[in-house]
């Protein structure tokens, strides 16, 4: 019916895609769109404040689940903007800044979850499996993207030919989707786009192949005289690397 409506010019193509998304989420659950527990960016409440601040700045999320001891022990949610309060009142304890964490089962329907997000003004929920363990997390953005497609933020934005950015510490932020040839040109290296029978268009694909697994935030791999540190991942792929000359480069 939607296809016919589009053919008759009753609705536009973008409207059709969104309507299909609305129908699709009616059959989806939190477990279908969640970020799995191993890929969650968590904050350790026992970490020194400087280390915590650097982590929040580097990852650049607006909200972080906070744990104590084991990653399963989620104490609450830290909003990055709340850390600004520490500048005015350094005596504040991180615990005092935490917001309550919302827990939902993997089977929670996305329609109900979206309604809850709108009603309680929470934008993040911790997903629990049938045994009560942390299975992952889901955000309001994850739900909305099922309707409107990927929502670009400042870490997703890639301006024309802007996939490599110089940073203040003389390192570079490089998008995982950057062509290998562009990395070679920018850094004066000779990374191969072919490994055996495999051919790679992007630096993210090449690094993942070299490492033998899907990289996670904080992992480091050295290749061709360059040091690649994973800054940001999403959906099982690297969004951004921090790149610098390798200490072991000849």
C-alpha positions in Angstrom: 0.0 0.0 0.0 2.8 2.4 0.8 4.5 1.6 -2.5 1.3 2.3 -4.4 0.8 5.5 -2.5 4.3 6.6 -3.5 3.7 5.6 -7.1 0.6 7.7 -7.1 2.6 10.6 -5.6 0.4 10.7 -2.5 3.5 10.4 -0.3 7.1 11.1 -0.9 9.9 8.5 -0.9 11.2 9.8 2.5 7.8 9.6 4.0 7.4 6.0 2.8 10.7 5.0 4.4 9.7 6.6 7.7 6.3 4.9 7.6 7.9 1.6 6.9 10.2 2.2 9.9 7.2 2.9 12.2 5.6 -0.4 11.1 8.9 -2.2 11.5 9.6 -1.2 15.1 6.2 -2.6 16.1 7.8 -6.0 15.9 11.2 -5.1 17.4 12.5 -5.3 20.9 15.2 -3.6 22.9 17.4 -6.6 22.3 17.2 -6.1 18.6 18.8 -2.6 18.6 20.9 -2.5 21.8 24.6 -1.9 22.0 25.9 -5.2 23.4 27.5 -5.2 26.9 31.1 -5.8 25.7 30.9 -2.7 23.5 29.4 -0.4 26.2 31.4 2.6 27.2 31.3 2.6 31.0 32.8 4.9 33.6 34.4 3.5 36.7 33.4 5.5 39.8 36.7 4.6 41.4 38.8 6.1 38.6 40.7 9.3 39.4 38.8 12.4 38.4 41.4 13.4 35.8 41.2 9.9 34.2 37.4 10.1 34.2 37.4 13.5 32.6 39.8 12.4 29.9 37.6 9.4 29.2 34.4 11.4 28.9 36.1 14.0 26.6 37.7 11.3 24.3 34.5 9.2 23.9 32.3 12.3 23.6 29.0 10.7 24.6 26.5 12.8 26.5 25.6 10.0 29.0 27.6 7.2 30.6 26.6 4.3 32.8 28.7 4.3 35.9 29.8 1.1 37.6 31.6 0.1 40.8 33.8 -3.0 41.1 32.3 -5.2 38.3 30.9 -3.8 35.1 27.6 -5.6 36.0 27.2 -3.3 39.0 25.6 -0.2 37.4 25.2 2.6 40.0 23.6 5.2 37.8 24.0 7.4 34.8 26.4 10.3 34.5 25.6 13.2 32.2 28.7 14.7 30.7 27.4 18.2 31.3 27.0 17.5 35.0 30.8 17.3 35.3 30.9 21.1 34.7 29.5 21.4 38.3 32.8 20.1 39.6 34.5 23.3 38.4 32.2 25.4 40.6 32.2 22.9 43.5 35.3 20.7 43.4 34.2 19.2 46.8 31.3 17.4 45.0 31.4 13.6 44.9 30.8 11.9 41.6 28.1 9.9 43.3 26.1 13.1 43.9 26.0 13.7 40.2 24.6 10.4 39.2 21.1 10.1 37.8 19.0 6.9 38.4 19.6 4.1 35.8 16.6 2.7 34.0 16.6 -1.1 33.5 14.5 -2.8 30.8 14.3 -6.4 29.7 15.6 -7.5 26.3 12.0 -8.3 25.3 10.8 -4.7 25.8 9.0 -3.6 22.7 10.5 -0.5 20.9 7.1 1.2 20.8 6.7 0.9 24.5 10.3 1.8 25.1 9.9 5.0 23.0 6.8 5.9 25.0 8.7 5.4 28.2 11.7 7.5 27.0 9.3 10.4 26.1 7.4 10.1 29.4 10.2 9.9 31.9 12.7 12.0 29.9 15.4 9.4 30.1 17.3 8.9 26.9 19.2 5.8 27.9 18.2 2.4 29.4 20.3 -0.6 30.6 19.1 -3.8 29.0 18.8 -6.9 31.2 18.7 -10.5 29.9 16.4 -13.2 31.3 19.0 -14.1 34.0 19.2 -10.5 35.3 22.6 -9.8 33.8 23.5 -6.7 31.9 23.0 -7.5 28.2 23.7 -4.0 26.8 22.2 -0.5 26.6 19.7 1.2 24.3 19.2 4.9 23.7 16.4 6.9 22.3 18.6 7.6 19.3 18.8 3.8 18.6 15.0 3.6 18.5 14.5 6.7 16.4 17.1 5.6 13.9 14.9 2.6 13.1 12.4 5.2 11.8 14.4 8.0 10.3 17.7 6.3 9.5 21.1 7.1 11.1 21.1 10.3 13.0 24.4 12.1 12.5 26.1 13.8 15.5 29.5 15.6 15.7 31.3 12.3 15.7 29.4 11.1 12.7 29.9 14.2 10.6 32.3 13.9 7.8 32.7 17.1 5.7 33.8 16.9 2.2 37.4 15.6 2.2 37.2 16.1 6.0 37.9 12.5 7.1 41.2 13.4 8.6 41.5 16.1 11.3 44.5 17.4 13.1 44.3 17.5 16.9 45.9 19.8 19.4 48.3 17.1 20.6 49.8 16.7 17.1 47.9 13.4 16.5 45.1 13.0 14.0 41.5 11.9 14.1 40.8 9.6 11.2 37.4 8.3 10.2 37.1 4.5 9.9 35.5 5.0 6.5 38.5 6.9 5.1 39.9 5.3 2.0 43.2 3.5 2.5 44.7 5.4 -0.4 43.8 8.7 1.3 45.6 7.6 4.5 48.6 6.7 2.5 48.6 10.1 0.8 48.0 12.0 4.0 50.7 10.3 6.1 53.2 9.3 3.4 52.9 5.6 4.1 52.3 2.6 1.9 49.5 0.6 3.5 48.4 -2.2 1.2 44.7 -2.4 0.2 45.1 -6.1 -0.5 45.8 -8.9 2.0 45.9 -12.3 0.3 42.5 -12.7 -1.5 41.0 -9.8 0.5 40.8 -6.2 -0.8 40.0 -3.3 1.5 38.5 0.1 0.6 38.6 1.6 4.0 41.1 1.9 6.8 38.6 0.6 9.3 38.2 -2.6 7.3 41.9 -3.1 6.9 42.6 -2.6 10.6 39.8 -4.9 11.6 41.2 -7.6 9.3 44.8 -7.1 10.6 43.6 -7.4 14.2 41.4 -10.5 13.5 38.4 -9.2 15.3 36.0 -6.2 15.5 38.0 -3.5 17.4 36.7 -2.0 20.6 37.4 1.5 22.0 40.8 1.8 23.5 42.4 -0.9 21.4 45.7 0.0 19.6 47.2 -1.5 16.5 50.4 -0.5 14.7 50.6 -0.9 11.0 52.9 0.5 8.3 54.6 3.0 10.7 51.4 4.3 12.1 49.7 3.8 15.5 45.9 3.4 15.3 44.0 3.9 18.5 40.3 3.2 18.4 38.5 6.3 19.7 34.9 5.7 18.9 32.9 2.7 17.6 29.3 2.2 16.6 27.3 -0.7 15.3 30.4 -3.0 15.3 32.5 -0.7 13.2 35.2 1.9 14.0 33.9 5.4 13.5 37.2 7.2 14.5 40.8 6.4 15.1 43.5 8.5 16.7 46.5 8.2 14.5 50.1 9.0 15.3 53.6 7.8 14.2 54.4 4.4 15.6 57.1 4.2 18.2 58.4 1.1 16.5 58.5 2.6 13.1 61.9 2.0 11.4 
